[in-house]
């Protein structure tokens, strides 16, 4: 894997799009996200 990891959320717009996409996925699948931590190169969902 090495030291280079491309960013998941580089800009404010990227973060907004990620959350919007996650929200849509939750609605379609009946998932519930209790908490999340969104970082530049990865994220955590509970």
Backbone bond lengths (Angstrom), bond angles and torsions (degrees), N, CA, C in turn:
res aa  C-N    CA-C-N  psi(-1)  N-CA   C-N-CA  omega(-1)  CA-C   N-CA-C  phi
1 X - - - 1.429 - - 1.516 110.47 -
2 X 1.302 118.83 -39.06 1.450 121.13 176.13 1.515 113.06 77.13
3 X 1.336 114.87 -174.21 1.446 120.54 -176.88 1.517 114.25 -87.09
4 X 1.324 117.31 -16.38 1.468 119.36 -177.47 1.511 110.97 -87.29
5 X 1.305 116.32 124.03 1.453 121.51 175.41 1.523 107.34 -131.25
6 X 1.313 117.46 115.22 1.466 118.82 -179.81 1.521 111.18 -63.47
7 X 1.305 116.00 150.21 1.452 120.93 -177.73 1.516 112.93 -71.76
8 X 1.309 115.27 142.63 1.466 121.89 174.57 1.521 108.60 -87.31
9 X 1.315 115.97 -41.53 1.459 121.28 -175.83 1.517 109.70 -132.32
10 X 1.311 116.48 91.40 1.452 120.22 -176.86 1.514 114.20 -83.50
11 X 1.314 117.73 -42.11 1.457 120.74 -175.04 1.524 110.60 -117.99
12 X 1.298 115.36 169.93 1.462 120.49 177.21 1.533 110.15 -59.39
13 X 1.329 116.13 -39.48 1.466 121.05 177.65 1.526 111.16 -63.16
14 X 1.347 116.89 -40.38 1.466 120.84 177.27 1.524 110.66 -60.68
15 X 1.336 116.55 -43.78 1.471 120.33 -179.88 1.527 110.39 -64.33
16 X 1.308 116.73 -41.48 1.468 120.78 178.49 1.523 110.10 -62.06
17 X 1.333 116.94 -45.17 1.468 121.18 179.69 1.520 111.23 -63.28
18 X 1.335 117.70 -39.39 1.459 121.72 178.96 1.527 109.92 -61.10
19 X 1.334 116.58 -48.45 1.462 120.66 -178.41 1.523 110.84 -65.22
20 X 1.318 116.69 -38.96 1.466 120.94 177.45 1.534 110.71 -63.30
21 X 1.320 116.95 -43.36 1.464 121.59 178.35 1.533 110.86 -65.72
22 X 1.320 116.90 -42.72 1.467 121.03 177.31 1.527 110.57 -61.23
23 X 1.309 116.55 -42.33 1.456 120.75 178.20 1.529 111.36 -60.60
24 X 1.332 116.32 -44.52 1.468 120.25 178.21 1.517 112.17 -62.41
25 X 1.338 116.03 -40.99 1.464 120.12 178.79 1.525 110.81 -64.22
26 X 1.322 116.77 -39.48 1.471 120.65 179.10 1.524 110.70 -64.80
27 X 1.310 117.21 -40.46 1.461 120.26 179.57 1.526 111.53 -66.28
28 X 1.314 117.26 -39.44 1.472 121.41 -178.26 1.521 112.49 -71.88
29 X 1.324 116.89 -31.48 1.469 120.59 -172.94 1.520 113.87 -108.07
30 X 1.339 116.89 -1.42 1.461 122.09 -176.90 1.528 112.07 63.51
31 X 1.328 117.13 27.55 1.467 122.06 173.42 1.513 108.46 -75.62
32 X 1.334 114.93 156.60 1.461 121.16 171.42 1.518 108.13 -127.71
33 X 1.297 116.96 125.92 1.464 122.00 175.39 1.522 106.65 -101.20
34 X 1.316 116.04 117.96 1.464 121.19 -177.56 1.521 111.28 -86.37
35 X 1.321 115.52 -29.24 1.460 120.85 178.36 1.524 108.01 -161.44
36 X 1.315 115.23 154.33 1.458 118.79 174.66 1.516 109.58 -147.31
37 X 1.312 114.92 155.62 1.455 122.39 176.09 1.525 106.20 -131.87
38 X 1.301 116.17 114.03 1.459 122.57 -174.57 1.517 108.60 -107.56
39 X 1.335 115.70 114.31 1.459 121.37 -179.40 1.526 109.50 -113.30
40 X 1.315 116.69 177.22 1.468 119.50 -175.19 1.523 113.03 -67.57
41 X 1.330 118.27 -32.63 1.464 118.69 -175.68 1.528 114.42 -119.84
42 X 1.325 117.93 1.28 1.463 120.48 174.80 1.526 109.48 -167.59
43 X 1.323 115.85 177.75 1.460 120.53 -179.36 1.516 109.43 -147.00
44 X 1.324 114.97 161.12 1.464 122.49 175.79 1.519 107.48 -126.92
45 X 1.325 115.70 137.95 1.464 122.10 177.24 1.525 108.87 -125.18
46 X 1.303 116.24 138.83 1.472 121.47 172.74 1.511 108.31 -121.81
